[in-house]
């Protein structure tokens, strides 16, 4: 099984949230966009600014993401011209924000390149709707 995980679901691998245990159980490696490293770090630092965690936590969690990328637990796909072209199509088809469109486009291109992609893990409602429309299974389940 091969799954794509967007940044919103990846954060739950490092900072557990109720309802996302199934994301933690997905088989490795998880396919991700190269943008995820920055988006996840942004989420960690946002939690620090809101007083939900410390600066040390944000640094340690960011280090763990980099380690997971380096050791292959997360398989990052670079943002290529084909992904950007597909992202433009996703914006037109689904009305997604730019980064969400790049996330969806990465999943679409990965499905084509790998021959299969079992589904998309996301906590973002608009991205989940678009992924469903593109024929992906979702985690967590989206209704």
Secondary structure by P-SEA (a helix, b strand, c coil): cbbbbcaaaaaaaccccccccccccccccbbbccaaaaaaaaaaaaaaaaccccaaaaaaaaaaaaaaaaacccccccccaaaaaaaaaaaaaccccaaaaaaaaaaaaaaaaaccccccccccaaaaaaaaaaccccccccc
